[in-house]
Each structure stands twice: as structure tokens, then as C-alpha cells.
Amino acid sequence: MLEQTIHAEYKSVYDCFSEVSYRRITQLVLVLVLTWTAAAAQRTDANVDAQTRQGMVAAEANKLKEAERHFAAAASLAPADPSTRNNYGAI
């Protein structure tokens, strides 16, 4: 009895996945990749903002080497952002 139940459950799970089309699997993979990419971009943006803030605080405290290090980190995280390059160049 237990064997039949396990076999029936296994067969129903197998049948469920065997009916999934290649197109549906591709869609699911695409959704996962886009979700991970968006999450990574948000983390990078947060890191750029944090590095910029730390650079501003260090510059205001006249700790120019520390400010330069933070602005360089922000510029390397977002090289296409002109404000990060401007902050780095100003120090």
C-alpha cells in the first residue's frame, strides 16, 4: 500500500514536470536572471551611495586620502555616472 502511494505521488510529480514546455522553462529562467540582476543593481547603487556619503564626510573632516579612497570606490562601482567621477576628480 505504501509503495503504491509513493509510486502514485512520484508519477504525479513527474507528469507535472514532463508537461512543462521549453518555452515555459525559458520564461522561468529569464525571470530568475532578471530578478537576480535587479537585486544586484540595487546593491551596487546602495554601495555607490554609501561610498559617496563616506567620501563627503571624510572630505568635510579634511581627511582627503580617506575621501579619495571612498570616491575612487564609488567611481569604480559606477563608472558611467558622471557625478562619481566628478567627486573623485575634485579631491
Protein Blocks (a to p, Z undefined) as FASTA:
>chain_A
ZZmmmmmmmmmmmmmmmmpcfklmmmmmmmmmmmmmmmmmmmmmmmmmmmmmmmmmmmmn
opaklmmmmmmmmmmmmmmlmklmmmmmmZZ
